[in-house]
Amino acid sequence: MDTFTDLLIEIGTEELPPKALPTLSQAFAEGLRSQLVAQGIAFDEIERFAAPRRLALLVRGILTRQPDQETVRRGPAVQAAFTAEGQPTPAALGFARSCGVEMDALGREETDKGAWLSFRSLKPGQDTASLLPAMTEAALAGLPIPKRMRWGSRDEEFVRPVQWVCLMMGSTPVSGTVLGVEAGAATRGHRFHHPDPITLDSASDYAETLRTTGSVEASFERRRDLIRAQVRALADEQGLTPRIDPDLLDEVTALVEWPQALLCHFDDRFLEIPPEVLIETMQSNQKYFPLEDRQGRLQAAFIAIANLVSREPERVRAGNERVIRPRFADAAFFWSQDLKQPLDAFAARLETVVFQDKLGTLADKSRRVARLGRQLAPALGADPQQIERAARLAKCDLVTAMVYEFPGLQGIMGRYYAARANEAPDVSAAMDEQYLPRFAGDALPAGACGKALAIADRLDTLVGIFGIGLRPTGTRDPYALRRASIAVLRILIETPLDLDLRELLETAAAGHATGVLSDDTVDAVLAYMLERLRGYYGERGIAGDTVEAVLHSGVTNPWDLDRRIAAVVAFRALPAAESLAAANKRIRNILSKNDMDGAATGQINPDLLTDPAEIRLAARIDELGGQIAPLVAQRDYIGILETLAGLREAVDAFFTEVMVMADDPAVRENRIRLLQSLAALFLLVADLSRLQAS
């Protein structure tokens, strides 16, 4: 009878890399899951635990013994296994020997292709406990660790030195060695609160025992919730609101085992520095949670998370306040130094900063961006001079003392420095907006200068990097060209801007010196960027064949493509959609077989239209063609397709009653011309032959 229990695997280590901890925990669970499935060992669920000094898994309802496994080996065909006299051939004898049995122990397997000799054997299952050390090591070997380390004189490798291993099946310790460490029934508590080993009574007691005895919250999720709750409660007591960045919360969770929130303060005079500087310092350097008032103004206070319950919390608080003081003092110095000259005074330094060896300096890039930005001005309703001014200043903050120390503040500091230099508000805002959107779902630039810089800067990078042969491959994208492509497409589509992407890329490419870029640069970048639209619309739940149909229209204006995609989505909800899509597919096949695949149409001879169905279709095409002409001018693609849906009956009748491939060559060509004119109407929006039946 099968028996089930709970299994605990805990790998105790030196402090694990905090940013990698969630990934390591997830990968460990998936690795063990794969091992259990491969061994045929059933289980209910795997609960993950991850803390600075441990990775642990609690497998609930695991089978204590691996099931017996039947194996079947197929030998030679029966007709080749015996002679005419019924004696076994060498092939049959050899198969029996390889199975370790006599001939009479072999069986026969009947298949559609004949009978074969076979041997069935039953491999007894092993105790799960006996397989556990090897499965654990295999799961650990598969963790995504870029660089493994060795410790002492050992040959084993892991992300950090392993200090202890705890393996338990129910209440029974599992013997064995993992990464050179002998497994036992003991875990360890908090490094300071309970450094001694803690013997577990059973696997299922793991989390609660650590919590109550060891001063360790082993659950990453519970620890994160605890930190969030402590931070909010402490802030509420002061009438303040904490800034809880999700990434910072995860990192702090990975740094502590027994979190204790502490309210700390700093000197009010530092609030004269831009708040983003202080926030960056607190979050990135010190892993603190900044505090704001109800109006969102930064306050001279923050919350630190200690990894213990101190007998002297005031000393811990004072230590955190002391650590932050010199960092803020440095930031105040950088701020004052940078303000001694206007932002445009830093432009000369850009001549000495290389953007890319073959593409010149940041100053060269700024000039190219200014040139392309001027071309964008009419579409944005902006002053070309103002866009050129913004482009000249755009990269100046990169060579300031503040951004050199805090690279994450690029653009933000440019905005402050431009405003202090009394630059136009749209120019000042563009210093920051040029980097929008920074990530998926981020806001888009609002000002005309910001939009111009955001588009021009990215397009210059795209054509430049593609043009010198450094195109992204597989998972490698060091210049973040995928993100740049999506950013440009989002701005053009969502702002929206009625601009042709090919023309923009050609203008950007023309800004580079002759001979620098490869001849296929524009085509390559255009194809790469349009390909990104598949993912862009896929995330919005739009079917891939809808996007495919529109992209095959040959249009390279993203805003226009977006309108067409919306029209095809609406068209597919109409009763006539599936029939007309199938008709378009049939038309496309006929035209391609007759070397007439395309939108261009020849003259239709009305005298050769003799069948009532083709006469009726020709009349409907002519009638609806006149109706959609103003819709085409207005680019009302939904209206075009809704109007063309009225062709359904005429098209269905044509394919039912008319033989397209008539014997008379003139009639046949005339009917193909008729179909070509029909296809051309739909191609005004999209290639509906690409749509799949629902």
C-alpha angles and dihedrals in degrees: 000000000000116000127198134199141156123278126208124198116179125175110195116202146160112279110310122223103274100216091050097046099093091047093049091049093050093046092049091054093047091047093052091045090056091049093051092048091048090052092046093241112151123217139165105227144334119233116200128217125186130173134153093275103030148046113196140172128197110199109198123207096007121172109250094212130039112241119252110267123218116209126195122201120192119214133186123320113275092242089057093042098066137043124232087267091055095253119141115258123226088261091058093044092049092051091051091050091050088054091048094237141102123261094259090062092063122095135199130249119204117210137164088264096052141276125316136188112250141178124210120198133177117224110201114233119247129229110272089230092061091054095044102088093051093045091049093051091048091052091048092048089060096056115121097250112155094198123017122203136214124213134205113340095322127121096211117105132206140148090269134003112285114234103178142356125210119195121174135167105199104309094337122097115230116226122218143090127272120186089345094305121116111237121234144165096262130096127184131240133214114330091239107017096048113003094161122095117269117214113218122219093206141352093252091058092062103102097038094046092052090046098050101030108022102040090233127126099204097183110092092203095049091046091051091049090048092052092047091049094047092049093049094045093050092047092048090055088061095043090247137124122231123223102229109186109196094224092049091048090054092047094049089047088055092050100056137052099188108025122206119180119219128191112226136177140207136198114291091224090074089066087079086075115084107276092233089065093053092044092050090051094048096044104036101032105030105021092232128149111236120220129222135186121247090273092057097255115145114248130207091256140082140177121242124196114223122199096224145034103258125209086213106039091167090065091050090049092048091049092056092046090049092051095052095048099075091044091055090044090055090049091050089052093050090048094052093045094050092049092058088086133031119260095254089059088073092059093089091061090060088071088070099045113089116221093186129340095244096034100052134230132328087260090057090049092049090054092050091048091049090052093050091042091057088055089054094051098090093051089050095045088235138138109261090212091056092049090049090051091050091050091051091054098036098096099030095098089060089077096046121109093242097054091042087059096037109031091176089069096065110134092014092071090041088059092052094045093047091050091049087052090054095244117165112283093243090050092049092048090049091063088070100027093058088078095051127145093038095173142003111302094013121141120271124235111276103197126073093239091048092052092047093051094043091054099037097046093051095044090050090053093046097051092040098051093040091045095057093047102257095124119160115262127190109320095343114102107145094167093049092237093159091057091045091052094050091047093055093045092049092051093048094045104036101036084039117231122177096219133136111237095208091055091049092051092048090052091048092049091049089061092067123084117267114273097018097100127055117250094248095051099112094045092047095049092044092052091046094051096045089050088060088064090073091065093038092058094034089063087055093054096253114146117253094232090056090057090043091054092053097043089055089061087082093233114145099187106104094203090050090047089053091054090049092050090051089051094051091048089053092044092054089062091060121098091236095053102091095044093049092045089053090047091052090051090051092047091050091053092050094048094046092050089052095046091247100110107143146072097270114101132201126220114288113221107220091197089066093055102097107146114085092228094055092043089052092047092049090050092049092048090051092045096047092040087063092047095052096045093089090042089056090052089052092043088233094160095169089055091048094054093042088053093047090051084076088072093071098099094043092048093047090050092048094054091043098048107024129074103215095192095059121177092242106081093211093052091045093051091046092054091048088051088052091053090046091055089049092051090048091060092056092042087064083080110016146326098269091184086079093064116104123222112262 
